[in-house]
């Protein structure tokens, strides 16, 4: 895996029968790095030491030795074990390093121990050098933006670093954190630029909308969710039926995007933790059931978990009846998400909804459900759903006291 093959960003190769293999990018490791160097393996046989040849960032100098432990040039494969490329006297390695946890002397690559790149000939070393210089320069630009004292200007200068194709995942995540610190200015900026963003860019940011704050963004998001629901239901009305899996590849992009924006937008709306949003979220959940859109329904269930309310229970019941019978396998686990949400609803009316989960094949889910039910009921009735439902029926309709005779 040479540097020439690694300079692209944000790409992921998927195979139904293989592991996920991400392409590596020098930008992913630079923000967490304490050292950025080019090094070669020390000539001593079996040594774990590497000799620094160039320093681009950090407190080190050329000629220093650095301990990388059991470092290898491993190449992840789509299937099978990683391939390990030999380290020779000609191998030059660009390393984005951080201190190894609980060690004062050992270093490891940043970004999940994956931020390293290498060449096997001296003629290719300039490739490493250019990659290091670009990464460190962008880090300094990012740090300069993050240090701006005025929140609105800081947000404006940081915002471009949210571009995944340009800067990659690490810059995106670090920028999100800084924007959260700049709330509500970040939310106001998001709201002001909301309509000019592409749907893909919006979907990346919508889950974190609540963390950015701003009532302006809050209201903008609710209006946008209404608009996206309208886009989808108008399409279905024109089609005359609910779309099938076979229809999906021919559905207009705007309609496909609408379902994604509703899902991510509901997640972002829940992040505001505003209980006044619950009627809107419940209505959107029921709308999702009507159109059999599992992803937005799952987002609503997550919102109910974070904001328990007795009025959520009939909606959760409706969603379970809509999606669980004959449910097709997929990414989302609406059953386990519903169980966790129900556990947060400490109401007697939760019992008949939660009771079936004590018989789940998943032992962890069954145990958690039993514990949650015990907390509501006051004692443990075991793993038979009927015992819990019988308790609820009895509690809801207590027997009449015998009539007194005179």
N, C-alpha and C positions, 0 to 999 in steps of 0.2 A: 504494500500500500504506500505508494510514493506520494510526495507532497503534491505533485501535479494532479493527482487524482482526488485530493482532499480539499481543494480550495473552494469548491462549491459549498453553498450553505443551505441548511434547512431541508435537505432531501432525505427521504427514508425509503428503503426498499422493503417491500412486503411480499411474503410468500405464505400461502396457506399452510405449508408444511415446514416452515423454517422460522428461525428467530428473526427479530427485527434488527436490521443492520443500518445504523445511522452513519452518514458521511460526517467525518470530523472537520472541524473548522477551528483555526487558531483563535478566532474571536471568542469562542466558547470558554476558553480557559483564562483569558487575560484579566478579567475583572476580579477574579478570586486569587490570582497568582501573587506570591510574595517575591518570587524570582522569575525572571525570563532570561534564559541563557541558551547558548549553543555549547554543547559539551561532547567530549569523546570518552570512551571507556579507558580507564587507566590501564597501562600495559601489564600490571602485575596479574598473574594468572589467578583466576577465581575471585578477583577483587570485586567488591560491590561499589567501589569508588569510581567516580567519573571526574575528569578534569575539565574545568571551565575554559572555553576558548573565547567566548564573547558574552558580555553582559548587556542586556537591554533594559532591565528593570531590577531594582533590589540592591541589597547591601552585600555585594560580593565583587570579586575582581578576577581578572584573567589569571589563570594558573592555580586558583583555589581548587581543592578537591571537595567533592560533595558525595554523600552517601545516599544512594537510591534503593538500598535494600535489594530485594529480588526482582529488580526491574528487568522486563523483557520487551522486545519489539513484537508484540502480539497483534495479529490481524484477525478480527472477528469475521467468521464466515456465516453465510446464510444457513448452513447446516454443518453439523460436525464440530469438532473442537477448533479453537483458534489456531491459526498458523503462526509459528514463531520464527521470525527472520533473524539470521545470525548478526551479531554485533562484531565487527572487525575493526582493525586499526584505521580503516578508511571511512567508517560509519560516523557521520555527524548527526547529532540529535538536537532538535529544537525542543526545549522543555519549558512548560509553564508550571511552576512548582509552588507548593505550599508545604508548611511543616507537617510532618506526619503526626497524627494525634498521639499524645502521650509520649512523644519522643523529642528530645532536645537536639538530636544530631541528624536525624534521618528526614529526608524529603520525599514527597510523592507528587506525581502530576495532579493538577487541579482538574475540575470538572469530571468527577467520578473516576479519577485516575486515568483519564483517557486523553489528556491534553499533551500529546507529544507527537512529533513528526520527524522524519529522518530521510536522509539521502545516503547513497552508498559510494558516491564519487566526489572528489573535491570540486569538480566543475559545477555540481548542483548546489553547493553551499549557498550561493547568492539567493537561491529560491527561499531557503530558510531565513536568511537575513531579511529579505524584503517582507516576508510574512510576519516576522517578529516586529520589525519597525512599524508596519502598518497597524498591527494589533495594539502595540504600546501607544502609538500616536492616538488611536481612537479611544483608548482608555483615558488618556489625559484630557481629550476633548470632553468625554463623558463626565469625568471628575470635575472639570471646570464648570460644566452646566449644572451639576448636582450641588455645587458650592454657592450658587447664586443666592443671595439673601432674599430678594423679592420673590415671593411664591409664584406670582403670575409669570414673571420672566423665566423663573426656573422651569416651570412646567412647559412653557413655549420652547425653551432650548432643549429640554429632555425629550420632548414628544417625538422628534424624528428617530430617536433610537429605538422606538417601538417597532420599526420596520424589520420583520423577520427575514425577508429575502436579503436585506442589506447587512444587518448586524447579527442575526442569529438569535438563538433561544436565550442564551445567558444575558445578553444585553437587554432583551425584552423583559426577562424576569427581574433583573436588577432595577430597570427603569420603572417597572410597576411598583416596586417597593418604595422608590423615591417619590413617585407620584402620590402614593397613599399618604406619605408624610406631608404632602403639600395640599391636603384637602382643606377647604372645599374648592380651592383654586383649580385643582386638577379636574374636578367634576364640572366646574363652569366652563373650562376650556373644552372638555369633551362635548358638552352640550352645544357649545357654539360651533363646533366643527363636525357635529354628528352627521348632518345631512350630506356633507361633501365627502365623507369617507366611503370607501367601498364596503360592500356587505361583508366580505372576508375580514377586512380590518376591524369592522365593528364587532363581528363575532369573537374576535380575539380579545377584545376589551370589555365586552358586555358582562362577562362573569364577575369582573372586579368593579363594576360600576358603583356598587354600594360603598366600597372602601374608598372611593374617590370623593364621596360626599356631594353636596350641593343640591338644594331643592330644585334648581333649574334642571339638572340632569335627571332627578327623580321624576319630575313631571314630563320631561321629554321622553323618557323611557316608557312611561305608561301610555302616552299617546302613540308612540311608535309600535308598541305591542298591539294596540288596537288596530293600527293600520295594517300590520302584517297578518293579523287574523282575517281582516277583510280581504286581503290579497288571496289568501288560501281558500277562503270559503267561496269567493267569486269564481275561482278556478274550478272548484268542485261542482258548483252549481252549473257551470258551462259544460262540464264533463258528464254530468247527470248521474254520477255514482262516485263512491270513494275510489281513489286511485289504487291499483294493484301494484305488486312489486314489478311486474313487467312494464307498467306505465312509467316507472320512475326515470328511466333513461331518456324518455321523450318529454318529460315535464319541463316547462320553461324554467330557466335558471332563477328567475325572480321568485317563482313559487317554491322551488327547492330552498332558496335562501330564506324565504319567509319562515319555513318550519325551523330552520337553524336559528334564526334570530329570535323566534319566540322562545325556544329552549334556553339559549344563552341569556336572553333578556330577562326571562323569569328568574334565572339564577342570580342575575345582577340586581333585580328588584328585591329579591329576598334579602340580599346583602345590606339593604338599607335598614332592616330590622324594624320596619314601621308596621305596627299591627293594624293600622288603618288600611294597609294594602291587602289584608287577608280576604275581604270580600271580592276584590279584583282577582286575586290569585285563585280563589275557589271557583270563580266564574270561568277563568281561563282553563282550569283543570277539567271542569265539566265540558267545556268546548273541545278540549283535547280528546276526551273520551268519545264525544259525538263523532269526531273525525278520525278516531282511532290513531292518534299520534302519541306514541308511547313516550317519546323523549320529553316533550313539554309536560306531560302528566308526571313523569318522574321528577322533573324540576320542581313542580308544585308540591309533591310529597316531601321533597327535601326542605322546602320552605315551611311546610307544616311541622316538620321535626324541629326546626329552629324557633317556630312561633306556635306552640301548641295552643289549641282553642277547641272547645267542645263542638263548635260549629264546623270544624274541619272533619269530624268523624263521618258524617253521612257522605261527604265527598270522597274520603279515602275508601269507604265501603263501595261506592260506585266505581271507583277506579279499579279496585281489586276484581270486581265482578266483570268489568269490561276487558281487562288485560290478562288476567291469570288463566281463565279456562282456555285451553288450546293455544296457549301462548307459544310463539315461535322463539327459538333461541336467538339471542342478540347480545349487544354490548351491555345493555342496561339490566339491572336486577331490581325491577320494580317491586318484587316480592320482599326481598331483604330490606330495601329502602323503606317500604311501607311498615315492615315489622319494627324498624328502628324508630320511625316516626310515631307509631302507635305507643311504643314504650315511653315516649315523652308525654303522652296524654293520660294523665292520672285521673281518669274519670271512670265511673262505674260502667258507662256506656261503651267504653273501650273493650270490655271483657269479651263480648261475642265476636268482635273483629280480630282480637289478638289470640283467642283460644285456639284456632286451627294451627297456629304456628308452633304450638308445643309438640305437635306430631310430625314436624318437619324432619326429613332425613338428615339435614344439616344439624349436627349435634349442638354446635355453638348457638345457632339461631333458636333451637328448641329450648336450650338452657336459659338463654337470655329472656325469651318470651315467658317462660315459667316464672322466672324471678320478677319480671315486671308485673305479671298477673298477681303474684303473691303480695307485692307491694300495694296493689289496688284492693285486693280482697281481704288481706290481713292474715291469710294462712295459705299453705301450699296444698293444692288439689291434684298435683301430679301431672302426668303427660297425657291424660285422656281429655281431649277437647270437650267432650260431653259433660264432664264433671264441672268445668268452669262455666259452660253455658247453662247448665242446670242451676248453678249458684246464681247466675245473673237473672234467670227467669224467676227464681224464688225471691230474690232481693227486689226485683221490679214489681212483683205481684205477691206480696206477703200474704200468707193465709189469714183469713178473717178470724178474729177472736171469737170463741164460743159465746153464743148469746146467754146472757144471765137469766136464770129462772127465779121466779119469786114464789 
